[in-house]
Amino acid sequence: MIMPPGAVIMDIPEDQAFLMASPISQPMPVFPGGDLLGPSVSACVELVIDESGSVSSATPIYAITECPLDEGQMDQRLVAAVIDAVSKWQFLAAATCTFPAGAPRTEDCSGDNVLVVPVAIKLSYVFSFQGNGRVILKARKAPKQP
């Protein structure tokens, strides 16, 4: 999992916490076979995970450091395999948690009268298709904030 390009880091008030989406099911793409443009090719994708934890959209990302090929150079069978797989992924939804006055703030949002509100988020992933038929899920570092 990686932060999408241009992601902004937010400050969270003292009485709140953020729960990151947690994967429940992440079937990997099926290697479509055929020749690759070298020993490995990476396909990047940005996901929107909705308030129920489902992937509501998956968009390919081209021409970045981890996925340098542009759309015209990329084998679209690989992109289709990634989009098909990630569209089936399921998460425990991300959420914001607000703690009542005087209550201790916990990282898992546990406690009495904690208000937990699911939120949609965007995440980006890098898939590396290896020449030996393996598919590896890799993380890329988020760009540094100015």
DSSP file with accessible surface (Angstrom, degrees, kcal/mol):
  #  RESIDUE AA STRUCTURE BP1 BP2  ACC     N-H-->O    O-->H-N    N-H-->O    O-->H-N    TCO  KAPPA ALPHA  PHI   PSI    X-CA   Y-CA   Z-CA
    1    1 A M              0   0   92      0, 0.0     2,-0.3     0, 0.0   124,-0.2   0.000 360.0 360.0 360.0 138.3    0.0    0.0    0.0
    2    2 A I  B     -A  124   0A   7    122,-2.8   122,-2.4   137,-0.1   139,-0.1  -0.929 360.0-101.5-135.2 158.9    1.3    3.5   -0.9
    3    3 A M        -     0   0   75    137,-0.4   120,-0.1    -2,-0.3     3,-0.1  -0.629  47.4-107.7 -77.7 139.3    0.0    7.0   -0.5
    4    4 A P    >   -     0   0   14      0, 0.0     3,-2.0     0, 0.0    -1,-0.1  -0.301  46.8 -83.3 -64.0 151.9   -1.4    8.4   -3.7
    5    5 A P  T 3  S+     0   0   61      0, 0.0   137,-0.0     0, 0.0    -3,-0.0  -0.296 118.0  18.0 -54.7 135.8    0.7   11.0   -5.5
    6    6 A G  T 3  S+     0   0   62      1,-0.2   136,-0.0    -3,-0.1   139,-0.0   0.555  86.1 163.0  80.2   7.3    0.0   14.5   -4.0
    7    7 A A    <   -     0   0   19     -3,-2.0     2,-0.4     1,-0.1    -1,-0.2  -0.294  30.6-137.7 -61.4 143.6   -1.6   13.0   -0.8
    8    8 A V        -     0   0  109    137,-0.0     2,-0.5     0, 0.0    -1,-0.1  -0.880   6.8-133.7-106.2 133.5   -1.8   15.5    2.1
    9    9 A I        -     0   0  132     -2,-0.4     2,-0.3     1,-0.0     0, 0.0  -0.753  27.0-152.1 -85.3 128.9   -1.0   14.6    5.6
   10   10 A M        -     0   0  152     -2,-0.5     2,-0.4     0, 0.0    -1,-0.0  -0.786  11.3-126.6-106.5 145.9   -3.6   15.9    8.0
   11   11 A D        -     0   0  160     -2,-0.3     0, 0.0     0, 0.0     0, 0.0  -0.719  24.8-146.9 -83.3 138.4   -3.4   16.9   11.6
   12   12 A I        -     0   0   64     -2,-0.4     6,-0.1     4,-0.1     4,-0.0  -0.918  19.1-113.8-110.2 130.1   -6.0   15.1   13.8
   13   13 A P    >   -     0   0   66      0, 0.0     3,-2.1     0, 0.0    -1,-0.0  -0.148  31.0-107.0 -57.6 157.1   -7.5   16.8   16.8
   14   14 A E  T 3  S+     0   0  164      1,-0.3    91,-0.0     3,-0.0    -2,-0.0   0.778 118.5  53.2 -57.5 -30.6   -6.6   15.4   20.3
   15   15 A D  T 3  S+     0   0   79     83,-0.1    84,-3.4    90,-0.0     2,-0.3   0.320 105.7  66.9 -91.3  10.2  -10.1   14.0   20.8
   16   16 A Q  E <   -E   98   0B  59     -3,-2.1     2,-0.3    82,-0.2    82,-0.2  -0.852  55.1-171.4-127.7 163.7  -10.0   12.1   17.5
   17   17 A A  E     -E   97   0B   6     80,-1.9    80,-2.7    -2,-0.3     2,-0.4  -0.949  18.2-132.0-144.8 162.0   -8.2    9.2   15.8
   18   18 A F  E     -E   96   0B  79     -2,-0.3     2,-0.6    78,-0.2    78,-0.2  -0.979  10.0-155.6-120.7 130.1   -8.0    7.7   12.3
   19   19 A L  E     -E   95   0B  49     76,-3.1    76,-2.0    -2,-0.4     2,-0.1  -0.933  18.6-137.6-102.5 120.8   -8.4    4.0   11.6
   20   20 A M        -     0   0   76     -2,-0.6    72,-0.1    74,-0.2     2,-0.0  -0.480  32.2 -94.1 -73.2 147.7   -6.7    2.9    8.3
   21   21 A A        -     0   0    4     -2,-0.1    72,-0.2    70,-0.1    -1,-0.1  -0.361  41.7-151.2 -58.7 138.7   -8.6    0.5    6.1
   22   22 A S  E     -G   92   0C  58     70,-1.7    70,-3.3    -3,-0.1     2,-0.1  -0.969  16.5-115.2-118.6 130.6   -7.5   -3.1    6.8
   23   23 A P  E     +G   91   0C  70      0, 0.0    68,-0.3     0, 0.0     3,-0.1  -0.367  32.7 171.2 -68.3 138.6   -7.6   -5.8    4.1
   24   24 A I  E    S+     0   0C 105     66,-3.2     2,-0.4     1,-0.4    67,-0.2   0.695  76.8  10.9-104.9 -45.1   -9.9   -8.7    4.6
   25   25 A S  E     +G   90   0C  56     65,-2.0    65,-2.3     2,-0.1    -1,-0.4  -0.987  59.8 169.3-141.9 125.9   -9.6  -10.3    1.2
   26   26 A Q        -     0   0   60     -2,-0.4    63,-0.1    63,-0.2    60,-0.1  -0.590  13.4-168.0-137.6  73.8   -7.0   -9.4   -1.5
   27   27 A P        -     0   0   52      0, 0.0    61,-0.1     0, 0.0    62,-0.1  -0.411  25.2-125.4 -62.6 136.4   -6.9  -11.9   -4.3
   28   28 A M        -     0   0   76      1,-0.1    54,-0.0    -2,-0.1   108,-0.0  -0.485  29.6 -92.1 -80.9 155.2   -3.8  -11.3   -6.5
   29   29 A P        -     0   0    8      0, 0.0     2,-0.5     0, 0.0    -1,-0.1  -0.298  38.5-116.4 -63.0 149.9   -4.0  -10.7  -10.2
   30   30 A V        -     0   0  121     51,-0.2    55,-0.1    -3,-0.1   104,-0.1  -0.792  31.0-115.3 -88.8 125.6   -3.7  -13.8  -12.4
   31   31 A F        -     0   0   43     -2,-0.5     3,-0.1   102,-0.3    47,-0.1  -0.448  21.4-150.1 -61.9 121.2   -0.6  -13.5  -14.6
   32   32 A P        -     0   0   50      0, 0.0    -1,-0.2     0, 0.0    46,-0.0   0.598  31.2-135.2 -76.4  -6.5   -1.9  -13.3  -18.2
   33   33 A G        +     0   0   25      1,-0.1     2,-0.1   100,-0.0    44,-0.1  -0.204  55.3  99.2  81.2-178.7    1.1  -15.0  -19.7
   34   34 A G  S    S-     0   0   52     -3,-0.1     2,-0.3     2,-0.0    -1,-0.1  -0.290  80.2 -37.3  89.6-179.7    3.0  -14.0  -22.8
   35   35 A D        -     0   0  153     -2,-0.1     2,-0.2     2,-0.0    96,-0.0  -0.584  53.4-148.0 -83.0 141.6    6.2  -12.1  -23.2
   36   36 A L        -     0   0   31     -2,-0.3     2,-1.5     2,-0.2     5,-0.0  -0.626  28.8-108.0 -99.2 164.4    7.1   -9.2  -20.8
   37   37 A L  S    S-     0   0  122     -2,-0.2     3,-0.2     2,-0.0    -2,-0.0  -0.423  93.8 -29.6 -86.2  59.1    9.1   -6.1  -21.7
   38   38 A G  S    S-     0   0   41     -2,-1.5    -2,-0.2     1,-0.1     3,-0.1  -0.742 104.2 -43.8 122.5-172.1   12.1   -7.3  -19.7
   39   39 A P  S    S+     0   0  112      0, 0.0    92,-2.9     0, 0.0     2,-0.3   0.755 123.8   4.8 -68.4 -23.4   12.5   -9.5  -16.5
   40   40 A S  E     -B  130   0A  49     90,-0.2     2,-0.4    -3,-0.2    90,-0.2  -0.988  59.2-159.0-155.9 155.1    9.6   -7.7  -14.8
   41   41 A V  E     -B  129   0A  11     88,-2.1    88,-3.5    -2,-0.3     2,-0.4  -0.998  15.6-144.2-135.6 136.3    6.9   -5.1  -15.5
   42   42 A S  E     -B  128   0A  18     -2,-0.4     2,-0.4    86,-0.2    86,-0.2  -0.831   8.0-164.8-105.2 141.8    5.1   -3.1  -12.8
   43   43 A A  E     -B  127   0A   6     84,-2.8    84,-3.0    -2,-0.4     2,-0.4  -0.992   9.7-158.2-122.0 128.4    1.5   -2.0  -13.0
   44   44 A a  E     -BC 126  61A   7     17,-0.8    17,-2.4    -2,-0.4     2,-0.3  -0.844  10.4-177.3-108.8 147.1    0.3    0.7  -10.6
   45   45 A V  E     -BC 125  60A   0     80,-2.3    80,-2.5    -2,-0.4     2,-0.5  -0.997  19.2-145.5-144.6 142.4   -3.3    1.3   -9.6
   46   46 A E  E     -BC 124  59A  41     13,-2.9    13,-2.7    -2,-0.3     2,-0.3  -0.949  22.9-161.6-107.4 129.6   -5.2    3.9   -7.4
   47   47 A L  E     -BC 123  58A   0     76,-3.9    76,-2.1    -2,-0.5     2,-0.6  -0.856  15.6-149.8-110.3 146.4   -8.2    2.5   -5.5
   48   48 A V  E     -BC 122  57A  30      9,-2.3     8,-2.7    -2,-0.3     9,-1.1  -0.979  15.5-162.0-108.8 120.3  -11.1    4.3   -3.8
   49   49 A I  E     -BC 121  55A   1     72,-3.1    72,-2.1    -2,-0.6     6,-0.2  -0.925  15.6-145.1-103.0 119.4  -12.2    2.2   -0.8
   50   50 A D    >   -     0   0   39      4,-2.9     3,-1.9    -2,-0.6    44,-0.3  -0.103  31.4 -86.9 -81.7-178.3  -15.8    3.3    0.1
   51   51 A E  T 3  S+     0   0  109      1,-0.3    42,-0.2    67,-0.2    -1,-0.1   0.645 127.1  53.6 -64.9 -16.7  -17.4    3.5    3.6
   52   52 A S  T 3  S-     0   0   77      2,-0.2    -1,-0.3    40,-0.1    41,-0.2   0.515 119.6-107.0 -94.2  -5.5  -18.4   -0.1    3.4
   53   53 A G  S <  S+     0   0    0     -3,-1.9    38,-2.4     1,-0.3     2,-0.2   0.482  78.3 129.2  92.9   5.7  -14.8   -1.3    2.7
   54   54 A S  B     -H   90   0C  38     36,-0.2    -4,-2.9     1,-0.0     2,-0.7  -0.615  68.1-109.7 -90.7 153.4  -15.5   -2.2   -0.9
   55   55 A V  E     +C   49   0A  20     34,-0.8    -6,-0.2    32,-0.3     3,-0.1  -0.729  35.0 179.9 -80.8 112.9  -13.4   -1.0   -3.8
   56   56 A S  E     +     0   0A  72     -8,-2.7     2,-0.3    -2,-0.7    -1,-0.2   0.702  66.5   7.3 -91.2 -20.4  -15.6    1.5   -5.6
   57   57 A S  E     -C   48   0A  51     -9,-1.1    -9,-2.3     2,-0.0     2,-0.4  -0.981  54.9-164.8-156.9 152.2  -13.1    2.4   -8.3
   58   58 A A  E     -C   47   0A  21     -2,-0.3   -11,-0.2   -11,-0.2    29,-0.0  -0.974  13.4-175.6-139.1 121.8   -9.7    1.3   -9.6
   59   59 A T  E     -C   46   0A  72    -13,-2.7   -13,-2.9    -2,-0.4    -2,-0.0  -0.977  24.3-123.3-124.6 127.3   -7.7    3.5  -11.9
   60   60 A P  E     -C   45   0A  42      0, 0.0     2,-0.5     0, 0.0   -15,-0.3  -0.335  20.2-148.1 -65.4 148.5   -4.4    2.6  -13.5
   61   61 A I  E     -C   44   0A  27    -17,-2.4   -17,-0.8     9,-0.0     2,-0.3  -0.987  19.0-172.9-119.0 128.0   -1.4    5.0  -12.9
   62   62 A Y        +     0   0   51     -2,-0.5     8,-0.2     1,-0.2     4,-0.1  -0.811  51.9  21.9-118.8 160.5    1.2    5.4  -15.7
   63   63 A A  S    S+     0   0   63      6,-1.9     2,-0.3     4,-0.7    -1,-0.2   0.866  81.0 126.8  56.5  46.6    4.5    7.1  -16.1
   64   64 A I  B >  S-I   67   0D  36      3,-1.8     3,-0.7    -3,-0.2    -1,-0.2  -0.785  76.8 -91.3-120.1 172.7    5.6    7.4  -12.5
   65   65 A T  T 3  S+     0   0  126     -2,-0.3    -2,-0.1     1,-0.3    -1,-0.0   0.900 126.1  39.8 -52.1 -48.1    8.9    6.2  -10.9
   66   66 A E  T 3  S+     0   0   52      1,-0.3    -1,-0.3     2,-0.1   -24,-0.1   0.696 129.1  31.7 -78.2 -21.6    7.6    2.7  -10.0
   67   67 A a  B <  S+I   64   0D   4     -3,-0.7    -3,-1.8     1,-0.1    -4,-0.7  -0.660  72.2 169.0-134.3  75.8    5.6    2.3  -13.2
   68   68 A P        +     0   0   91      0, 0.0     2,-0.1     0, 0.0    -1,-0.1   0.675  44.3  98.0 -72.8 -17.2    7.6    4.1  -15.8
   69   69 A L        -     0   0   42    -27,-0.2    -6,-1.9     4,-0.1    -5,-0.2  -0.460  69.2-134.1 -72.4 141.4    5.7    2.9  -18.9
   70   70 A D    >>  -     0   0   77     -8,-0.2     4,-1.6    -2,-0.1     3,-1.1  -0.371  35.7 -91.1 -84.8 175.3    3.1    5.2  -20.3
   71   71 A E  T 34 S+     0   0  123      1,-0.3     3,-0.2     2,-0.2    -1,-0.1   0.873 125.9  52.8 -57.1 -39.1   -0.3    3.8  -21.3
   72   72 A G  T 34 S+     0   0   77      1,-0.2    -1,-0.3     3,-0.1     4,-0.1   0.770 112.5  44.6 -69.7 -24.8    0.7    3.1  -24.9
   73   73 A Q  T <4 S+     0   0  102     -3,-1.1     2,-0.2     2,-0.1    -1,-0.2   0.694  94.6  94.5 -89.4 -21.9    3.8    1.1  -23.8
   74   74 A M  S  < S-     0   0   13     -4,-1.6     2,-0.7    -3,-0.2   -31,-0.0  -0.513  82.7-117.0 -80.3 136.7    2.0   -1.0  -21.1
   75   75 A D    >>  -     0   0   42     -2,-0.2     4,-1.4     1,-0.2     3,-1.2  -0.612  23.0-152.8 -68.9 111.6    0.6   -4.4  -21.9
   76   76 A Q  H 3> S+     0   0   80     -2,-0.7     4,-2.7     1,-0.3    -1,-0.2   0.691  89.7  68.9 -68.2 -15.1   -3.1   -3.8  -21.2
   77   77 A R  H 3> S+     0   0  113      2,-0.2     4,-2.1     1,-0.2    -1,-0.3   0.895 101.1  48.0 -66.4 -36.6   -3.6   -7.5  -20.3
   78   78 A L  H <> S+     0   0    2     -3,-1.2     4,-2.3     2,-0.2    -2,-0.2   0.923 111.9  48.5 -67.4 -44.2   -1.5   -6.8  -17.2
   79   79 A V  H  X S+     0   0   11     -4,-1.4     4,-2.9     1,-0.2     5,-0.2   0.940 111.7  49.6 -61.4 -44.8   -3.6   -3.7  -16.4
   80   80 A A  H  X S+     0   0   57     -4,-2.7     4,-2.7     1,-0.2    -1,-0.2   0.893 109.2  52.3 -62.4 -38.6   -6.8   -5.6  -16.9
   81   81 A A  H  X S+     0   0   16     -4,-2.1     4,-2.2     2,-0.2   -51,-0.2   0.912 111.9  46.1 -64.0 -40.8   -5.6   -8.4  -14.6
   82   82 A V  H  X S+     0   0    3     -4,-2.3     4,-2.9     2,-0.2     5,-0.3   0.951 113.7  47.5 -66.3 -48.6   -4.8   -5.9  -11.9
   83   83 A I  H  X S+     0   0   43     -4,-2.9     4,-1.8     1,-0.2    -2,-0.2   0.923 112.4  50.5 -60.3 -42.5   -8.1   -4.0  -12.2
   84   84 A D  H  < S+     0   0   92     -4,-2.7     4,-0.5    -5,-0.2    -1,-0.2   0.936 114.4  43.8 -61.2 -45.0  -10.1   -7.3  -12.2
   85   85 A A  H >< S+     0   0    5     -4,-2.2     3,-1.6    -5,-0.2     4,-0.3   0.956 114.3  46.4 -67.2 -51.1   -8.3   -8.5   -9.1
   86   86 A V  H >< S+     0   0    0     -4,-2.9     3,-1.4     1,-0.3    -1,-0.2   0.799 100.9  67.4 -68.1 -24.1   -8.4   -5.3   -7.0
   87   87 A S  T 3< S+     0   0   65     -4,-1.8   -32,-0.3    -5,-0.3    -1,-0.3   0.742 101.9  49.8 -64.8 -18.6  -12.1   -4.8   -7.9
   88   88 A K  T <  S+     0   0  123     -3,-1.6    -1,-0.3    -4,-0.5    -2,-0.2   0.463  85.8 116.4 -96.1  -5.9  -12.8   -7.9   -5.8
   89   89 A W    <   -     0   0    2     -3,-1.4   -34,-0.8    -4,-0.3     2,-0.4  -0.316  47.7-160.4 -65.9 149.2  -10.7   -6.7   -2.7
   90   90 A Q  E     -GH  25  54C  64    -65,-2.3   -66,-3.2   -36,-0.2   -65,-2.0  -0.992   9.4-177.4-133.4 140.2  -12.6   -6.1    0.5
   91   91 A F  E     -G   23   0C   3    -38,-2.4     2,-0.6    -2,-0.4   -70,-0.1  -0.899  38.7-108.4-128.5 157.9  -11.4   -4.1    3.5
   92   92 A L  E     -G   22   0C 109    -70,-3.3   -70,-1.7    -2,-0.3   -39,-0.2  -0.820  63.5-106.0 -76.0 126.0  -12.5   -3.1    7.0
   93   93 A A        -     0   0   29     -2,-0.6   -42,-0.1   -72,-0.2    27,-0.1  -0.167  25.9-110.1 -61.7 149.7  -13.4    0.5    6.2
   94   94 A A  E     - F   0 119B   0     25,-0.5    25,-2.5   -44,-0.3     2,-0.3  -0.387  45.9-177.5 -67.5 157.0  -11.3    3.4    7.2
   95   95 A A  E     -EF  19 118B   6    -76,-2.0   -76,-3.1    23,-0.3     2,-0.4  -0.996  29.9-130.0-155.9 155.5  -12.9    5.5    9.9
   96   96 A T  E     -EF  18 117B  46     21,-2.5    21,-3.0    -2,-0.3     2,-0.4  -0.876  26.3-156.5-103.8 145.4  -12.6    8.6   12.0
   97   97 A b  E     -EF  17 116B   0    -80,-2.7   -80,-1.9    -2,-0.4     2,-0.5  -0.985   6.0-161.9-125.9 132.5  -13.2    8.2   15.7
   98   98 A T  E     -EF  16 115B  37     17,-2.6    17,-2.6    -2,-0.4   -82,-0.2  -0.969  12.2-150.3-116.4 126.1  -14.2   10.9   18.2
   99   99 A F        -     0   0    8    -84,-3.4    15,-0.1    -2,-0.5     3,-0.1  -0.707  22.0-110.0 -95.8 141.3  -13.7   10.3   21.9
  100  100 A P    >   -     0   0   48      0, 0.0     3,-2.3     0, 0.0    -1,-0.1  -0.276  53.8 -74.0 -64.0 156.6  -15.9   11.8   24.6
  101  101 A A  T 3  S+     0   0  108      1,-0.3   -86,-0.0     3,-0.0     0, 0.0  -0.238 120.2  11.3 -53.0 131.5  -14.4   14.5   26.8
  102  102 A G  T 3  S+     0   0   89      1,-0.3    -1,-0.3    -3,-0.1   -87,-0.0   0.306  95.8 127.2  83.6  -9.8  -12.0   13.0   29.3
  103  103 A A    <   -     0   0   37     -3,-2.3    -1,-0.3     1,-0.1     2,-0.1  -0.559  67.2-107.1 -80.3 144.7  -11.9    9.6   27.7
  104  104 A P        -     0   0  103      0, 0.0     2,-0.5     0, 0.0    -1,-0.1  -0.451  31.1-120.7 -69.4 142.2   -8.5    8.1   26.8
  105  105 A R        -     0   0  116     -2,-0.1     2,-0.3    -6,-0.1     6,-0.1  -0.728  32.0-168.2 -84.9 125.7   -7.7    8.1   23.1
  106  106 A T    >   -     0   0   38     -2,-0.5     3,-1.0     4,-0.2    -7,-0.0  -0.879  27.5-131.6-115.4 149.3   -7.0    4.6   21.8
  107  107 A E  T 3  S+     0   0  185     -2,-0.3    -1,-0.1     1,-0.2   -89,-0.0   0.763 109.2  47.5 -70.0 -24.8   -5.5    3.6   18.5
  108  108 A D  T 3  S-     0   0  105    -89,-0.1    -1,-0.2     2,-0.1   -89,-0.1   0.311 111.3-117.8-100.0   8.9   -8.2    1.0   17.8
  109  109 A b    <   +     0   0   11     -3,-1.0     2,-0.1     1,-0.2     5,-0.1   0.734  61.4 152.5  64.6  24.5  -11.1    3.4   18.7
  110  110 A S        +     0   0   57      3,-0.0    -4,-0.2     2,-0.0    -1,-0.2  -0.458  19.3  81.7 -81.1 159.4  -12.2    1.2   21.6
  111  111 A G  S >  S-     0   0   56     -2,-0.1     3,-0.9     3,-0.1     2,-0.2  -0.534  80.2 -52.6 129.9 165.9  -14.0    2.6   24.6
  112  112 A D  T 3  S+     0   0  141      1,-0.2    -9,-0.0    -2,-0.2    -2,-0.0  -0.501 114.7   0.3 -74.4 139.1  -17.4    3.7   25.8
  113  113 A N  T 3  S+     0   0  146      1,-0.2     2,-0.4    -2,-0.2    -1,-0.2   0.723  82.6 158.8  59.1  26.6  -19.3    6.2   23.7
  114  114 A V    <   -     0   0   25     -3,-0.9     2,-0.7   -15,-0.1    -1,-0.2  -0.694  38.1-136.1 -79.5 128.8  -16.7    6.5   21.0
  115  115 A L  E     -F   98   0B 106    -17,-2.6   -17,-2.6    -2,-0.4     2,-0.5  -0.795  21.7-169.4 -88.9 115.1  -18.2    7.8   17.8
  116  116 A V  E     -F   97   0B  73     -2,-0.7   -19,-0.2   -19,-0.2   -21,-0.0  -0.939   4.4-176.0-110.2 120.3  -16.8    5.8   14.8
  117  117 A V  E     -F   96   0B  62    -21,-3.0   -21,-2.5    -2,-0.5    -2,-0.0  -0.955  21.4-134.2-120.9 112.3  -17.6    7.2   11.3
  118  118 A P  E     -F   95   0B  65      0, 0.0     2,-0.3     0, 0.0   -23,-0.3  -0.353  27.0-167.8 -61.6 144.2  -16.5    5.1    8.3
  119  119 A V  E     -F   94   0B  37    -25,-2.5   -25,-0.5   -69,-0.2     2,-0.2  -0.969  21.8-116.3-134.8 150.3  -14.9    7.2    5.6
  120  120 A A        -     0   0   47     -2,-0.3     2,-0.3   -27,-0.1   -70,-0.2  -0.598  37.8-178.5 -79.6 145.6  -13.9    6.6    1.9
  121  121 A I  E     - B   0  49A  28    -72,-2.1   -72,-3.1    -2,-0.2     2,-0.4  -0.952  24.2-127.5-140.9 162.2  -10.1    6.8    1.2
  122  122 A K  E     + B   0  48A 118     -2,-0.3     2,-0.3   -74,-0.2   -74,-0.2  -0.933  28.0 175.2-109.7 136.8   -7.8    6.5   -1.8
  123  123 A L  E     - B   0  47A   3    -76,-2.1   -76,-3.9    -2,-0.4     2,-0.4  -0.971  16.4-146.5-135.3 152.8   -4.8    4.1   -1.8
  124  124 A S  E     -AB   2  46A   0   -122,-2.4  -122,-2.8    -2,-0.3     2,-0.3  -0.944  13.4-172.0-122.9 144.4   -2.3    3.2   -4.4
  125  125 A Y  E     - B   0  45A   7    -80,-2.5   -80,-2.3    -2,-0.4     2,-0.4  -0.942  15.0-143.5-131.9 154.6   -0.5   -0.1   -5.0
  126  126 A V  E     -DB 138  44A   1     12,-1.7    12,-3.6    -2,-0.3     2,-0.5  -0.981  12.8-165.1-119.1 126.7    2.3   -1.4   -7.2
  127  127 A F  E     -DB 137  43A   0    -84,-3.0   -84,-2.8    -2,-0.4     2,-0.6  -0.950   6.1-155.5-110.9 129.2    2.1   -4.9   -8.7
  128  128 A S  E     -DB 136  42A   2      8,-3.5     8,-2.8    -2,-0.5     2,-0.7  -0.925   2.7-156.3-107.8 116.3    5.3   -6.4  -10.2
  129  129 A F  E     -DB 135  41A   0    -88,-3.5   -88,-2.1    -2,-0.6     2,-0.2  -0.838  17.1-151.2 -90.7 116.3    4.7   -9.1  -12.9
  130  130 A Q  E >   - B   0  40A  47      4,-3.1     3,-2.0    -2,-0.7   -90,-0.2  -0.608  22.0-120.0 -90.0 150.6    7.8  -11.3  -13.0
  131  131 A G  T 3  S+     0   0   54    -92,-2.9   -91,-0.1     1,-0.3    -1,-0.1   0.726 111.4  64.4 -60.9 -20.3    9.1  -13.1  -16.1
  132  132 A N  T 3  S-     0   0  111    -93,-0.3    -1,-0.3     2,-0.1     3,-0.1   0.345 124.3 -98.7 -87.2   7.7    8.7  -16.4  -14.2
  133  133 A G  S <  S+     0   0   33     -3,-2.0  -102,-0.3     1,-0.3     2,-0.2   0.423  82.0 130.9  94.0  -2.3    4.9  -15.9  -13.9
  134  134 A R        -     0   0  148   -104,-0.1    -4,-3.1    -5,-0.0     2,-0.5  -0.553  44.9-151.1 -84.4 151.9    4.9  -14.6  -10.3
  135  135 A V  E     -D  129   0A  29     -6,-0.2     2,-0.4    -2,-0.2    -6,-0.2  -0.990  13.4-166.9-120.9 126.2    3.0  -11.4   -9.3
  136  136 A I  E     -D  128   0A  51     -8,-2.8    -8,-3.5    -2,-0.5     2,-0.6  -0.952  15.7-140.7-118.3 131.3    4.4   -9.5   -6.4
  137  137 A L  E     -D  127   0A  59     -2,-0.4     2,-0.3   -10,-0.2   -10,-0.2  -0.800  30.5-178.3 -87.6 121.7    2.6   -6.7   -4.5
  138  138 A K  E     -D  126   0A  90    -12,-3.6   -12,-1.7    -2,-0.6     2,-0.3  -0.908  21.3-135.5-122.0 153.6    5.0   -3.9   -3.7
  139  139 A A        -     0   0   70     -2,-0.3     2,-0.4   -14,-0.1  -137,-0.1  -0.803  15.0-153.8-102.1 147.5    4.7   -0.7   -1.8
  140  140 A R        -     0   0   30     -2,-0.3  -137,-0.4   -16,-0.2     2,-0.1  -0.924  27.7-103.1-117.8 148.4    6.3    2.5   -3.1
  141  141 A K        -     0   0  185     -2,-0.4     3,-0.1  -139,-0.1  -139,-0.1  -0.449  36.8-114.8 -70.6 139.8    7.3    5.4   -0.9
  142  142 A A        -     0   0   44     -2,-0.1    -1,-0.1     1,-0.1     3,-0.1  -0.426  40.4 -95.2 -68.9 147.4    5.0    8.4   -0.8
  143  143 A P        -     0   0   57      0, 0.0     2,-0.1     0, 0.0    -1,-0.1  -0.338  47.6 -99.1 -62.4 147.6    6.4   11.6   -2.3
  144  144 A K        -     0   0  202     -3,-0.1    -3,-0.0     1,-0.1     0, 0.0  -0.439  35.5-121.7 -69.0 139.8    8.0   13.9    0.3
  145  145 A Q              0   0   84     -2,-0.1    -1,-0.1     1,-0.1  -137,-0.0  -0.611 360.0 360.0 -80.5 141.5    5.7   16.7    1.4
  146  146 A P              0   0  171      0, 0.0    -1,-0.1     0, 0.0     0, 0.0  -0.163 360.0 360.0 -64.6 360.0    7.2   20.2    0.9
